[in-house]
């Protein structure tokens, strides 16, 4: 492990919020990867000690965004996603040696943008008199990181192209609700996140397809093989199709996702 990889892994394992943001801010844009080694994905990444992880059903609901509690719960949940996204990008750099230098540059850039997203949401929480870590959250994003720790192909397919792509679907209706409430500040933060997350998912799509080509796999069909093998449940609801197309999904993939969502609804 060279000094740059040590620096990135230290940022991944940093628990303190301010310390992690500071560590990410000074990470290099380009790394020398000749002596990169595989660093096992940690079962527990760096995150605030006060953060309580619970089952998804026990996460505070956020239906009434007109209330302070509902708005805070929503922004806290979004901040939790972005904090996890920092760790996911850093782990994508640390865990998988032997890839092109551009792969590492892409995920370092993404880690810095995820840190900026988290910082912007955290400021909204602070304006409301709170802080990230005050409410329980679930660990689904990191559980998928652990499940895909053995293979960058699986990681690119199932984290950016499944879990993070769901954020592309969820953001437009959230923004519409915030706009209806006149919360222009939160909406402006989400507008930036929405635009940049398309590029993050697109990076996942690019490297997923690159790895499929290197292994002589059909990316369109292999994506669904991995989805069936590793993803619990069925991606459903309304898909943000223009955003997904911009993020590297093919028309074939979108049609299969639509079909699977309809099958899930038909099956109850």
Secondary structure, 3 states (H helix, E strand, C coil): CCHHHHHHHHHHHCCCHHHHHHHHHCCCCCCCCCCCCCCCCCCCCCCCCCCCECCHHHCCCCCCCCCHHHHHHHHHHHHHHHHHHHHHHHHHHHCCCCCCHHHHHHHHHHHHHHHHHHHHHHHHHHHCCCCCCCCCECCHHHHHHHHCCCCHHHHHHHHHHHHHHHHHHHHHHHHHHHHHCCCHHHHHHHHHHHHHHHHHHHHHHHHHHHHHHHCCCCHHHHHHHHHHHHCCCCCCCCCCHHHHHHCCCCHHHHHHHHHHHHHHHHCC
